[in-house]
């Protein structure tokens, strides 16, 4: 008769796991994997500080850096992500639109 052995990890084993994968971060923060990847690429979690992408492996997150970010010890993330910086002008359409017979967006067209 064979016996199965159950190994129980010590309570502090999570503290020893310094580098985590996307699914592990998603599970710990109770987020979807998509949300984790969005935070990676919108600038919330900075590459080289919080996450790394070693050659041949998927992205890895440094748990201690995530804890510092969560507790607010790191600098705050950029507002709206990197894609919405102040140097990027808002996108508009080429023609003015009318609202209640008033032309909006007709700067330089002499229609205001």
VENHUTA-V854636 format. One record per residue. N is the residue number from 1. RES is the residue in three letters. NEAR is the number of other ideal C-beta (glycine too) atoms within 10 Angstrom. Layout:
# VENHUTA-V854636
n=[N | N]
res=[RES | RES]
near=[NEAR | NEAR]
This chain:
# VENHUTA-V854636
n=[1 | 2 | 3 | 4 | 5 | 6 | 7 | 8 | 9 | 10 | 11 | 12 | 13 | 14 | 15 | 16 | 17 | 18 | 19 | 20 | 21 | 22 | 23 | 24 | 25 | 26 | 27 | 28 | 29 | 30 | 31 | 32 | 33 | 34 | 35 | 36 | 37 | 38 | 39 | 40 | 41 | 42 | 43 | 44 | 45 | 46 | 47 | 48 | 49 | 50 | 51 | 52 | 53 | 54 | 55 | 56 | 57 | 58 | 59 | 60 | 61 | 62 | 63 | 64 | 65 | 66 | 67 | 68 | 69 | 70 | 71 | 72 | 73 | 74 | 75 | 76 | 77 | 78 | 79 | 80 | 81 | 82 | 83 | 84 | 85 | 86 | 87 | 88 | 89 | 90 | 91 | 92 | 93 | 94 | 95 | 96 | 97 | 98 | 99 | 100 | 101 | 102 | 103 | 104 | 105 | 106 | 107 | 108 | 109 | 110 | 111 | 112]
res=[UNK | UNK | UNK | UNK | UNK | UNK | UNK | UNK | UNK | UNK | UNK | UNK | UNK | UNK | UNK | UNK | UNK | UNK | UNK | UNK | UNK | UNK | UNK | UNK | UNK | UNK | UNK | UNK | UNK | UNK | UNK | UNK | UNK | UNK | UNK | UNK | UNK | UNK | UNK | UNK | UNK | UNK | UNK | UNK | UNK | UNK | UNK | UNK | UNK | UNK | UNK | UNK | UNK | UNK | UNK | UNK | UNK | UNK | UNK | UNK | UNK | UNK | UNK | UNK | UNK | UNK | UNK | UNK | UNK | UNK | UNK | UNK | UNK | UNK | UNK | UNK | UNK | UNK | UNK | UNK | UNK | UNK | UNK | UNK | UNK | UNK | UNK | UNK | UNK | UNK | UNK | UNK | UNK | UNK | UNK | UNK | UNK | UNK | UNK | UNK | UNK | UNK | UNK | UNK | UNK | UNK | UNK | UNK | UNK | UNK | UNK | UNK]
near=[2 | 3 | 4 | 4 | 4 | 4 | 4 | 6 | 9 | 8 | 7 | 7 | 9 | 12 | 11 | 9 | 11 | 11 | 15 | 20 | 15 | 18 | 11 | 16 | 24 | 17 | 13 | 16 | 13 | 7 | 15 | 10 | 13 | 10 | 14 | 24 | 16 | 14 | 19 | 19 | 12 | 15 | 17 | 17 | 23 | 16 | 12 | 7 | 13 | 20 | 21 | 14 | 12 | 9 | 4 | 5 | 10 | 9 | 18 | 17 | 21 | 16 | 19 | 12 | 18 | 18 | 12 | 14 | 19 | 11 | 8 | 8 | 9 | 16 | 9 | 8 | 15 | 14 | 9 | 10 | 14 | 13 | 10 | 12 | 11 | 6 | 4 | 9 | 6 | 5 | 5 | 9 | 7 | 5 | 10 | 16 | 11 | 12 | 9 | 5 | 5 | 11 | 15 | 12 | 15 | 14 | 10 | 6 | 10 | 7 | 12 | 11]
